[in-house]
Amino acid sequence: MKTIKLGLVMAAAVLITFGLSPTAMAFHDGGVAHCDGCHTMHNSEDGQSIIEGGVVGTAGQGLTLGTDPSSTCLNCHAGAGSYHIFSEDGTNWTPGGDFYWMTKEFVYETHGTHTSKADNHGHNVIAADFGLAQDQTLASAPGGTFSSALLACSSCHDPHGKKVGKQLPIGGSGSYGDEPPPGTEAGNYRILADIGYQPGAGTVYTVKPPVAVTPYYRNPSGQESDSNHTDYGSGMSEWCATCHPGFYAGGKGEHRHPAANTATLGQGNIADNYNIYVATGDLTGTMADSYLALVPFERGVTDQSQLDQFSTEGPDANSNVMCLTCHRAHASAFPNAGRWDFEVEFLIDSHPQDTDDGATPGDQLNSYYGRVIEVAFNAQQRSLCNKCHIQD
């Protein structure tokens, strides 16, 4: 059966798209999926390889349907629409970002020639079947020792969904805040790696996955916005520090920007700043509607039921800054996977612009998830660091 690979991918996509209720389980649904959705035992059917371009007798690593772990993931998660994180045009406005930006390099003139390198736009997961290669600039994770030659989707996500300390079978995803069926429990948020998971030689997770809740993203209107976004509870920076310990400040400063459960926004009245800040020159905001998805925060809670992915409410004194306050987890259009361009004074001067060498029409709009800066803020809008620090 020569079409078996296409059939498997289509079946997985159908399950992912429609299998969202407790009785119609999604493909991962918080735990291990059906094995042959990702693996092949024999790598052939009727004498034909089921891997695109493959030959009978050679399967991917771990007998995966892709030639490497990330390619296997992208068999289902590349493309446009819900649950996809690698588009052809940068239009997947998901919380983690779009690996599309890892394929784009922008060259522009501003007081000299500047290059925004593709390698610097996010996590360089290796997916040979999709043209994503090892980081050519850094041999290891910034602030750590994890080898860039080992980076894969499965470095952060446990495809088998193992949950340390579970008391019951996994009966549903831990990503959406749904109650699992009686006699079961929810999996980890986004099937993120748990304590003891080893993404590569010499690296082991020693903390639980972060507490967060995210929308379903069933359609384009469900893509990230200020009223439809991941709501973060706690633990993100501690978890990221597994591979980036040199950037983890533990909330104490240490010549780095604080980012931890203890880096609360009540210090220096940062929460008050966030809540009144609307734009450069506009401090008329209120806590009830001050949430800005470009500058998220953790609410300082460990109970997922206290989170609301549709809330527009800003932080209180117990909320805290985290790594993802400023960075995307997957990739962005900007250097260092920034949520905004850290390298310009006025955001209207951000790059990419559609006139940059290497840019495609639409890159500029997609870089800020559909926001036109002078409309969403104003033409004088400065760095979004000011959302917390108000120095503009």
C-alpha positions in Angstrom: 0.0 0.0 0.0 2.0 2.9 -1.3 -0.3 5.5 0.3 0.2 4.3 3.9 2.3 7.3 5.0 -0.3 9.8 3.7 -3.0 7.8 5.4 -1.3 7.8 8.7 -0.6 11.5 8.6 -4.2 12.3 7.5 -5.6 10.1 10.3 -3.4 11.8 12.9 -4.4 15.2 11.6 -8.1 14.2 11.8 -7.6 13.0 15.4 -5.8 16.1 16.4 -8.3 18.4 14.8 -11.6 16.8 15.9 -10.7 14.6 18.8 -11.0 17.2 21.5 -13.7 15.9 23.8 -13.1 13.6 26.8 -14.7 10.7 24.8 -13.1 11.4 21.5 -9.5 11.4 22.5 -7.1 13.7 20.6 -3.9 12.1 19.2 -1.6 12.8 22.2 -4.4 13.8 24.6 -1.9 14.3 27.4 -0.2 10.9 27.2 1.3 8.4 24.8 -0.4 8.3 21.4 -1.0 5.1 19.4 2.5 3.8 18.6 2.1 3.5 14.8 1.2 7.2 14.6 4.9 8.0 15.0 6.8 4.7 14.6 7.0 1.9 12.1 7.9 -1.7 13.0 9.0 -2.8 9.6 9.3 0.5 7.6 7.6 -1.0 4.6 4.2 -2.0 3.2 3.9 -4.2 0.1 7.6 -3.8 -0.5 7.5 0.0 -0.4 9.1 2.3 2.1 6.6 4.3 4.1 9.1 7.2 4.6 9.1 9.8 1.8 12.2 9.2 -0.2 13.3 6.3 2.0 14.3 2.8 1.1 13.1 -0.4 2.6 15.1 -1.4 5.6 16.0 2.1 6.8 13.8 3.9 9.3 14.3 7.1 11.2 15.8 7.3 14.7 13.9 5.0 17.0 12.0 3.6 14.0 10.2 6.9 13.6 8.1 7.8 10.5 10.5 10.8 9.9 14.2 10.6 9.6 14.6 12.3 12.9 12.3 13.1 15.9 11.4 16.6 14.8 10.6 15.5 11.3 8.3 13.0 12.8 6.5 15.7 14.8 6.3 18.0 11.8 4.6 15.3 9.7 1.5 16.4 11.6 2.4 19.8 13.0 3.7 21.6 9.8 1.3 23.6 7.8 -1.4 26.2 8.4 -4.2 26.1 11.0 -4.7 24.7 14.5 -1.9 22.8 16.2 0.6 23.7 13.6 3.9 25.4 14.4 5.7 25.6 11.1 3.8 27.5 8.4 4.9 28.4 4.8 4.3 32.1 5.4 4.6 33.1 9.0 0.8 33.1 9.6 0.7 30.7 12.5 0.3 33.2 15.3 0.5 30.7 18.2 1.9 31.4 21.6 5.2 29.5 21.0 5.8 31.1 17.7 6.3 29.8 14.1 9.4 27.8 13.0 8.9 29.6 9.6 11.2 32.3 11.0 14.0 29.8 11.3 14.1 29.8 7.5 14.2 33.6 7.0 17.3 35.9 7.0 16.8 39.6 6.6 19.3 42.1 5.4 18.6 45.9 5.7 20.3 49.2 5.8 20.1 51.3 9.0 23.3 53.2 9.8 25.1 50.4 8.0 24.2 47.0 6.8 22.6 44.6 9.3 21.7 41.0 9.0 19.0 39.3 11.1 20.2 35.7 10.9 17.8 32.8 10.6 19.7 30.8 13.3 19.1 33.6 15.8 15.3 33.6 15.5 14.6 30.7 17.8 15.3 27.2 18.8 17.0 25.5 15.9 15.3 22.1 16.1 16.8 19.6 13.6 14.2 18.3 11.1 16.0 17.1 8.0 12.8 16.2 6.2 11.6 19.8 6.5 14.8 21.6 5.8 15.5 22.7 9.5 19.2 22.2 10.4 21.5 22.5 13.4 22.4 26.0 14.6 25.4 27.1 12.6 26.3 29.8 15.0 26.2 28.2 18.5 27.5 24.8 19.4 25.5 24.7 22.7 22.5 26.3 24.3 23.0 30.0 25.3 23.8 30.0 29.0 24.2 26.2 29.1 26.0 23.2 27.7 23.2 21.3 25.8 24.5 20.5 22.4 22.8 22.2 19.4 23.5 18.9 17.5 20.9 17.2 19.7 18.1 19.8 19.6 14.7 18.4 18.7 11.0 19.0 19.5 11.5 16.0 21.9 14.2 18.0 23.8 11.3 19.9 25.4 8.2 17.8 24.8 8.0 14.2 25.9 6.2 12.5 23.0 5.2 9.7 25.3 3.7 12.1 27.8 5.2 10.5 30.9 4.0 12.2 34.1 6.0 11.7 37.3 4.0 10.9 40.4 0.7 10.3 38.7 -1.8 8.3 40.7 -4.2 7.5 38.0 -4.2 6.8 34.2 -3.9 9.8 32.0 -7.4 10.6 30.7 -6.9 13.9 29.0 -4.7 16.8 28.1 -3.2 19.1 30.8 -3.2 22.0 28.4 -6.7 23.3 28.3 -8.0 23.3 31.9 -10.6 20.5 31.2 -11.5 18.1 34.0 -10.4 14.6 33.0 -12.9 11.7 33.1 -13.6 10.2 36.5 -10.9 7.7 37.6 -8.2 9.5 35.5 -6.0 12.6 35.7 -4.7 15.2 33.2 -1.3 15.0 31.6 1.4 17.7 31.8 0.9 21.0 30.1 1.8 20.6 26.5 3.3 17.2 27.3 6.4 19.0 28.5 9.3 17.0 29.9 9.0 16.0 33.5 11.5 15.3 36.3 14.1 12.7 35.1 13.5 13.2 31.4 16.8 13.2 29.5 16.8 15.3 26.3 20.5 14.6 25.7 23.8 13.6 27.2 24.5 15.3 30.5 21.1 17.1 30.7 18.3 16.0 33.0 15.1 17.8 34.0 15.0 18.2 37.7 11.8 20.3 38.1 8.1 19.7 37.2 6.7 21.2 34.0 5.2 24.7 34.3 1.6 25.4 35.2 -0.3 27.0 32.4 -3.5 26.8 30.4 -4.0 27.6 26.7 -6.9 27.9 24.3 -7.7 25.1 21.7 -6.8 27.2 18.7 -9.4 25.5 16.5 -9.3 28.1 13.8 -7.5 31.3 12.8 -9.7 33.5 15.0 -8.4 31.5 17.9 -4.8 32.5 17.3 -3.1 34.4 20.1 -4.6 37.7 21.0 -5.0 39.8 24.2 -8.2 38.0 25.0 -7.3 34.5 23.6 -3.9 33.5 24.9 -1.9 31.1 27.1 -2.4 32.0 30.8 0.8 31.2 32.7 0.7 30.2 36.4 4.2 29.4 37.6 7.4 27.4 37.0 8.3 28.4 33.4 11.7 29.9 34.1 12.7 27.2 36.5 11.9 24.7 33.8 13.7 26.6 31.0 16.8 26.7 33.2 17.4 23.0 32.6 19.2 24.0 29.4 19.8 27.7 30.1 21.1 27.8 33.7 23.3 30.8 33.0 20.3 33.0 32.3 18.3 31.9 35.3 18.6 34.7 37.9 16.4 33.1 40.5 14.6 36.4 41.1 17.7 37.9 42.6 19.1 39.9 39.8 22.7 38.7 39.7 23.5 41.0 36.8 20.7 39.4 34.8 17.1 40.3 34.4 15.1 38.5 37.1 12.9 35.7 35.8 11.5 33.2 38.3 8.6 32.4 40.6 10.2 34.8 43.1 10.6 37.7 40.6 7.3 39.1 41.7 5.9 42.2 40.0 5.0 43.8 43.4 8.7 44.7 43.7 9.1 48.4 42.6 5.4 48.6 41.7 6.0 46.9 38.4 2.4 45.4 38.4 1.0 48.9 38.7 3.1 50.1 35.8 1.9 47.2 33.7 -1.7 47.8 34.4 -1.7 51.6 33.6 0.5 51.3 30.5 -1.4 51.3 27.2 1.2 52.8 24.9 4.0 55.3 24.8 2.5 58.5 26.3 -0.8 56.8 27.3 -1.0 55.6 31.0 -4.8 55.3 31.1 -5.0 51.6 31.5 -6.8 49.6 34.2 -6.0 46.2 35.6 -9.3 44.7 34.2 -8.2 45.2 30.6 -4.4 45.7 30.6 -3.3 42.2 29.5 -0.9 42.4 26.5 -0.1 39.0 24.8 3.2 40.5 23.6 4.3 40.8 27.2 2.8 37.9 29.2 3.6 37.1 32.8 3.0 34.3 35.3 0.1 34.8 37.8 2.0 33.2 40.6 -0.4 30.2 41.1 0.1 26.5 41.1 -3.5 25.5 40.5 -4.5 25.4 36.9 -8.1 26.1 37.8 -7.1 29.6 38.8 -6.0 30.4 35.3 -8.2 31.8 32.4 -7.0 31.7 28.8 -9.5 34.4 27.9 -8.8 36.8 30.7 -7.8 40.4 29.9 -6.8 41.1 33.5 -3.3 42.3 34.2 -1.0 41.2 37.0 -1.2 41.7 40.7 1.7 42.0 43.2 2.1 38.2 43.4 2.5 37.8 39.6 6.0 37.4 38.2 8.2 37.8 35.2 9.4 34.7 33.3 11.5 33.8 30.3 8.5 33.9 28.0 7.6 37.4 29.1 10.2 38.5 26.5 10.8 35.5 24.3 8.9 33.0 22.2 9.4 29.3 23.1 9.7 28.1 19.4 10.7 31.0 17.2 9.9 34.6 16.2 10.7 37.1 13.5 13.2 38.9 15.8 16.7 38.2 17.1 16.8 36.0 20.2 13.3 34.8 19.6 12.1 38.1 21.0 8.4 38.9 21.2 9.3 42.3 19.8 12.4 43.8 18.2 14.8 44.5 21.0 17.2 46.4 18.7 15.2 49.4 17.7 14.1 52.6 19.5 10.6 52.9 17.8 8.7 49.7 17.0 7.6 51.0 13.6 11.3 50.6 12.7 11.3 46.9 13.6 12.7 44.4 11.2 11.6 42.4 9.2 10.0 45.0 6.9 8.6 43.8 3.7 11.3 45.8 1.8 14.2 44.0 3.5 16.3 41.7 1.4 15.1 38.2 2.2 11.6 39.3 3.3 8.4 38.2 1.8 5.3 40.4 1.6 3.4 39.8 4.8 6.4 39.1 7.0 6.2 42.6 8.5 2.5 42.2 9.5 3.0 38.6 10.7 6.0 39.5 12.8 3.7 41.2 15.3 0.8 38.7 14.9 -1.3 41.0 12.7 -0.7 44.2 14.7 0.1 47.4 12.8 2.2 49.2 15.4 0.9 52.7 14.8 -2.7 51.4 15.1 -2.2 49.0 18.0 -0.1 51.5 19.9 1.0 54.7 18.1 3.8 55.9 15.8 6.0 56.9 18.7 5.7 53.5 20.4 9.1 52.5 22.0 10.3 49.2 23.3 7.8 47.1 25.1 10.2 46.9 28.1 8.2 50.0 29.0 5.1 47.9 29.7 6.8 47.2 33.0 9.4 49.9 33.4 7.7 53.1 31.8 10.9 54.9 30.8 9.4 56.3 27.5 
